[in-house]
Amino acid sequence: MLTDIDDNLAARRENPWPLQRPAKAVGRGPLFGRSLAMRRVIVAIERLARSSASVVIIGESGTGKELVARTIHELSPRRAGPYVPINCAAIPESLMENELFGHERGAFTGADRHHQGCFEAANGGTLLLDEITEMKPELQAKLLRVIEEGRVRRVGGTTEIPLDVRVLAASNRDIEQAVRDGMLRTDLYYRLNVFTIQLPPLRERVEDLPQLIQVFIEHYGAQNQKSFIGADEECVKALQAHPWPGNVRQLRNVIERAVIICEGRTICTKDLPDLFRVVDTSAPGYIKMPLGSSLEAVEKEMILRTIEFTRGNKTRAAATLGVTVKTLYNKLELYGLGFNKTGASLYKIAAPNDSTIKTC
């Protein structure tokens, strides 16, 4: 992530949305934000879009990695050229080389004409390699050679075609961990990672939710030929209280559903899925702590209640809390809520509205 952008952030406070939504990205989620995390992303995009350097975009599924890539392209000098995204996880390994580099007629059975690969299709523009860590290492070596040499040879071909392509890569994995695990070649990582943009999950930019909600309401309202004022306060609070494991993509789908079933001009909690309708903090599913409680006590209670909420599923509890499973286990050990050698829990949680005890 770019680290030298803080000098620009003060200038953004009066205009927190410096990037307009690219026309082609309608329905993919607007790229703006009042949160510090998103303002950092926006400033980083503005800076590096003017160059031709490679960029690695990292973020959880649904945070808008493809939108960031498209925005970089549309703000760059290459905006008149093609923008070609390819999802490395969605293409079978046997077809990936053909999709990337193309093939000549007669290269294999069924190749009755030549095929232009993604690199050729993106010539003069930008190529996004989405989910780059899902590409097999053998093909990564060929990919590195094409990027380094700026030339591509089609499968079955003998001539090399010169290229002028800016390569962007994206992943929802911890990219450095993927390198350590052998999922991404070290040499390819260093070639691609001129700049890194880390997209924050939606739960870390809750202050952006009101604007995101309004934008989606307006978009899907127009799409469904409905006129809306917006969402009421209770509805917004309910949406802000959600952990959003699916991030902006999930929010978009929830708002689209609400717009379709809403009978008035204001989205209310009754228009949301059942999961969002309980907003009374005295109801089950919420935690009330007295003022004066220590941070340690609050954190401990939050962890215990979340594990209770997920019925003992530590992986889901970690995702809900926004931490890794390793961090969750470290916290459990820190607070003396550890596990025995067989993995069984050594702590117990009182069941809600019941005098019985649940072991997780």
PELINNOR-V615264 format. One record per residue. RES is the residue in one letter. PHI is phi in whole degrees, -180 to 180 (* if undefined). PSI is psi as a letter, one per 30 degrees, with the letter a starting at -180 (none if undefined). NEAR is the number of other C-alpha atoms within 10 Angstrom. Layout:
RES/PHI/PSI/NEAR ; RES/PHI/PSI/NEAR
//
This chain:
M/*/k/18 ; L/-64/k/16 ; T/-113/f/7 ; D/-107/h/10 ; I/-111/f/15 ; D/-62/f/13 ; D/-63/f/8 ; N/-89/f/13 ; L/-71/e/15 ; A/-60/e/11 ; A/-70/f/10 ; R/-90/f/16 ; R/-64/e/13 ; E/-80/f/10 ; N/-137/i/11 ; P/-72/f/18 ; W/-124/i/17 ; P/-74/f/15 ; L/-107/k/17 ; Q/-79/l/10 ; R/-64/k/17 ; P/-61/k/15 ; A/-59/e/8 ; K/-74/f/11 ; A/-100/g/15 ; V/-57/k/12 ; G/91/f/14 ; R/-97/f/17 ; G/107/k/20 ; P/-72/k/21 ; L/-103/j/21 ; F/-160/l/19 ; G/171/k/24 ; R/-88/f/19 ; S/-65/k/17 ; L/-60/e/16 ; A/-59/e/15 ; M/-76/e/22 ; R/-65/e/24 ; R/-63/e/23 ; V/-61/e/21 ; I/-63/e/24 ; V/-64/e/19 ; A/-62/e/21 ; I/-62/e/22 ; E/-60/e/16 ; R/-71/e/14 ; L/-86/f/18 ; A/-62/e/19 ; R/-73/f/14 ; S/-95/a/13 ; S/-114/g/18 ; A/-69/l/15 ; S/-72/l/22 ; V/-136/k/25 ; V/-106/k/25 ; I/-109/k/26 ; I/-119/k/23 ; G/175/l/19 ; E/-63/l/19 ; S/-59/k/17 ; G/93/g/21 ; T/-85/f/23 ; G/106/h/23 ; K/-63/e/24 ; E/-67/e/20 ; L/-65/e/19 ; V/-62/e/21 ; A/-61/e/26 ; R/-64/e/23 ; T/-66/e/23 ; I/-56/e/24 ; H/-62/e/26 ; E/-75/f/21 ; L/-97/f/17 ; S/-95/l/21 ; P/-63/f/14 ; R/-91/g/20 ; R/-57/f/16 ; A/-79/f/11 ; G/-86/l/17 ; P/-74/k/17 ; Y/-117/j/22 ; V/-123/j/18 ; P/-95/k/18 ; I/-136/k/18 ; N/-94/j/15 ; C/-67/f/22 ; A/-85/f/15 ; A/-96/f/11 ; I/-110/k/14 ; P/-57/k/11 ; E/-55/e/14 ; S/-67/f/8 ; L/-106/f/10 ; M/-62/e/20 ; E/-60/e/21 ; N/-63/e/17 ; E/-67/e/19 ; L/-75/e/22 ; F/-107/f/21 ; G/80/l/23 ; H/-148/l/22 ; E/-92/l/19 ; R/-62/k/16 ; G/82/g/14 ; A/-65/f/15 ; F/-158/l/11 ; T/-59/k/7 ; G/97/f/8 ; A/-84/i/12 ; D/-87/f/11 ; R/-157/l/11 ; H/-75/l/16 ; H/-127/k/17 ; Q/-86/k/16 ; G/-81/l/20 ; C/-64/e/21 ; F/-63/e/29 ; E/-66/e/24 ; A/-63/e/20 ; A/-93/g/21 ; N/-57/k/18 ; G/88/f/18 ; G/-136/b/25 ; T/-130/k/29 ; L/-117/k/26 ; L/-103/k/29 ; L/-100/j/24 ; D/-81/k/24 ; E/54/h/19 ; I/-59/f/24 ; T/-71/f/25 ; E/-88/f/19 ; M/-82/k/22 ; K/-66/k/16 ; P/-56/e/15 ; E/-62/e/9 ; L/-75/f/14 ; Q/-61/e/21 ; A/-64/e/13 ; K/-68/e/15 ; L/-62/e/18 ; L/-60/e/17 ; R/-63/e/14 ; V/-64/e/18 ; I/-66/e/20 ; E/-65/e/11 ; E/-87/f/10 ; G/67/g/15 ; R/-143/l/17 ; V/-133/k/23 ; R/-117/k/18 ; R/-65/l/24 ; V/-60/k/20 ; G/85/g/14 ; G/-95/l/15 ; T/-120/f/9 ; T/-106/k/10 ; E/-101/k/12 ; I/-104/k/12 ; P/-67/k/14 ; L/-127/k/19 ; D/-135/i/16 ; V/-128/k/24 ; R/-88/k/22 ; V/-104/k/21 ; L/-114/k/26 ; A/-129/k/25 ; A/-139/l/25 ; S/-158/k/21 ; N/-97/g/18 ; R/-97/l/16 ; D/-70/j/12 ; I/-65/e/21 ; E/-69/e/13 ; Q/-67/e/11 ; A/-63/e/17 ; V/-66/e/16 ; R/-64/e/11 ; D/-83/f/10 ; G/81/g/13 ; M/-81/f/18 ; L/-133/k/21 ; R/-62/k/20 ; T/-61/e/13 ; D/-67/e/13 ; L/-69/e/19 ; Y/-59/e/20 ; Y/-68/f/9 ; R/-72/e/15 ; L/-82/e/18 ; N/-86/h/19 ; V/-72/e/13 ; F/-130/l/15 ; T/-126/k/17 ; I/-116/k/21 ; Q/-102/j/18 ; L/-85/k/20 ; P/-75/k/18 ; P/-68/l/23 ; L/-61/e/24 ; R/-66/f/21 ; E/-98/g/16 ; R/-138/h/16 ; V/-60/e/18 ; E/-66/f/15 ; D/-86/f/17 ; L/-59/e/21 ; P/-56/e/16 ; Q/-69/e/14 ; L/-62/e/20 ; I/-59/e/20 ; Q/-64/e/16 ; V/-63/e/18 ; F/-69/e/24 ; I/-62/e/25 ; E/-64/e/18 ; H/-65/e/19 ; Y/-75/f/22 ; G/-63/e/21 ; A/-64/e/13 ; Q/-64/e/12 ; N/-102/g/12 ; Q/56/h/10 ; K/-125/k/17 ; S/-109/k/15 ; F/-126/k/18 ; I/-84/e/13 ; G/154/a/21 ; A/-113/k/20 ; D/-77/l/12 ; E/-62/e/13 ; E/-63/e/16 ; C/-65/e/20 ; V/-62/e/18 ; K/-63/e/16 ; A/-63/e/18 ; L/-70/e/24 ; Q/-70/f/19 ; A/-81/f/14 ; H/-82/k/15 ; P/-76/f/17 ; W/52/i/20 ; P/-63/f/21 ; G/-93/g/17 ; N/59/b/19 ; V/-64/e/23 ; R/-61/e/18 ; Q/-66/e/16 ; L/-59/e/22 ; R/-57/e/22 ; N/-68/e/14 ; V/-64/e/18 ; I/-69/e/26 ; E/-59/e/19 ; R/-63/e/15 ; A/-63/e/23 ; V/-62/e/29 ; I/-68/e/15 ; I/-93/f/12 ; C/-66/k/17 ; E/-100/f/12 ; G/-109/a/13 ; R/-108/g/14 ; T/-128/k/17 ; I/-73/k/24 ; C/-119/l/20 ; T/-62/f/22 ; K/-67/f/14 ; D/-88/f/21 ; L/-92/l/21 ; P/-59/l/12 ; D/-53/e/9 ; L/-56/f/9 ; F/-100/f/18 ; R/-83/f/16 ; V/-89/j/17 ; V/-122/g/16 ; D/-75/j/11 ; T/-70/f/10 ; S/-89/f/10 ; A/-82/l/10 ; P/-56/k/11 ; G/103/f/14 ; Y/-122/l/15 ; I/-116/k/13 ; K/-118/k/11 ; M/-123/k/11 ; P/-70/k/7 ; L/-60/k/6 ; G/102/f/6 ; S/-68/k/9 ; S/-75/l/11 ; L/-60/e/9 ; E/-63/e/10 ; A/-66/e/12 ; V/-64/e/14 ; E/-64/e/13 ; K/-62/e/17 ; E/-64/e/15 ; M/-62/e/17 ; I/-64/e/20 ; L/-62/e/19 ; R/-69/e/21 ; T/-69/e/22 ; I/-65/e/21 ; E/-62/e/22 ; F/-62/e/18 ; T/-93/g/15 ; R/57/h/14 ; G/86/g/18 ; N/-80/j/13 ; K/-68/e/20 ; T/-64/e/15 ; R/-67/e/18 ; A/-62/e/23 ; A/-62/e/20 ; A/-64/e/15 ; T/-64/e/20 ; L/-79/f/17 ; G/79/g/17 ; V/-129/l/12 ; T/-78/l/16 ; V/-62/e/16 ; K/-61/e/12 ; T/-63/e/12 ; L/-61/e/19 ; Y/-65/e/16 ; N/-63/e/14 ; K/-66/e/16 ; L/-61/e/17 ; E/-69/e/12 ; L/-60/e/11 ; Y/-91/g/13 ; G/73/g/11 ; L/-109/h/16 ; G/-86/a/17 ; F/-131/l/14 ; N/-81/a/8 ; K/-67/f/7 ; T/-87/f/6 ; G/94/f/8 ; A/-74/k/11 ; S/-70/k/14 ; L/-103/g/12 ; Y/-127/l/14 ; K/-129/l/13 ; I/-124/k/15 ; A/-70/k/14 ; A/-73/k/14 ; P/-66/k/14 ; N/56/h/7 ; D/-154/k/8 ; S/-91/f/8 ; T/-78/l/9 ; I/-117/k/11 ; K/-105/k/15 ; T/-101/k/14 ; C/-98/none/17
//
